[in-house]
């Protein structure tokens, strides 16, 4: 849902959706999903004109993706940084 909101320019709704997804991914313990959600949050922040806020989210995603060996999310995070 968060990506759909972002694509329609509904950034506040998208940000809430990403935050919920990050929280839920933390509860599941699935770290690949957590890295994906953090990259998604970075994408939304950047699209909303908040690149300074996006950078730390990409850095978090990169650290996590590197730790778990997820090259796709590493690439996404590098692209955002």
Wavefront OBJ file of the C-alpha trace (Angstrom):
o trace
v 0.000 0.000 0.000
v 2.789 2.446 0.880
v 4.298 2.250 -2.603
v 0.907 2.869 -4.167
v 0.404 5.930 -2.007
v 3.874 7.210 -2.945
v 3.176 6.757 -6.661
v -0.010 8.809 -6.272
v 1.840 11.547 -4.400
v 0.147 10.780 -1.086
v 3.372 10.977 0.870
v 1.939 11.224 4.394
v -0.036 8.012 3.846
v 2.995 6.357 2.251
v 5.226 7.304 5.175
v 2.745 5.864 7.672
v 2.567 2.675 5.640
v 6.335 2.299 5.539
v 6.642 2.879 9.277
v 4.008 0.207 9.918
v 5.781 -2.195 7.577
v 9.103 -1.609 9.334
v 7.486 -2.287 12.691
v 5.830 -5.479 11.451
v 8.988 -6.699 9.747
v 10.825 -6.270 13.036
v 8.228 -8.429 14.761
v 8.598 -11.207 12.202
v 12.375 -11.238 12.431
v 12.660 -11.452 8.647
v 15.619 -9.163 8.061
v 15.364 -9.218 4.253
v 11.922 -7.638 4.533
v 13.200 -5.113 7.051
v 15.938 -3.986 4.628
v 13.377 -3.731 1.829
v 11.056 -1.642 3.999
v 13.849 0.745 4.990
v 14.783 1.246 1.349
v 11.134 1.884 0.561
v 10.966 4.490 3.292
v 14.067 6.148 1.845
v 12.477 6.167 -1.617
v 9.349 7.810 -0.266
v 11.242 10.423 1.716
v 13.309 11.292 -1.350
v 10.178 11.500 -3.532
v 8.582 13.765 -0.923
v 11.491 16.190 -1.266
v 13.212 15.148 1.967
v 16.580 13.762 0.808
v 18.296 14.625 4.110
v 15.833 12.349 5.903
v 16.147 9.636 3.253
v 19.921 9.235 3.593
v 19.890 7.653 7.063
v 17.162 5.202 6.009
v 19.255 4.101 3.036
v 22.297 3.770 5.297
v 20.308 1.562 7.683
v 19.091 -0.551 4.770
v 22.618 -0.867 3.404
v 24.039 -1.992 6.745
v 21.301 -4.557 7.194
v 21.448 -5.808 3.594
v 25.231 -6.135 3.822
v 24.955 -8.044 7.084
v 22.495 -10.576 5.628
v 24.113 -10.746 2.185
v 21.221 -9.311 0.173
v 22.810 -7.790 -2.965
v 19.536 -6.461 -4.382
v 18.755 -4.341 -1.318
v 22.423 -3.290 -1.120
v 22.129 -1.963 -4.683
v 18.883 -0.139 -3.881
v 20.462 1.475 -0.840
v 23.573 2.538 -2.773
v 21.368 4.047 -5.460
v 19.577 6.093 -2.809
v 22.751 7.251 -1.121
l 1 2 3 4 5 6 7 8 9 10 11 12 13 14 15 16 17 18 19 20 21 22 23 24 25 26 27 28 29 30 31 32 33 34 35 36 37 38 39 40 41 42 43 44 45 46 47 48 49 50 51 52 53 54 55 56 57 58 59 60 61 62 63 64 65 66 67 68 69 70 71 72 73 74 75 76 77 78 79 80 81
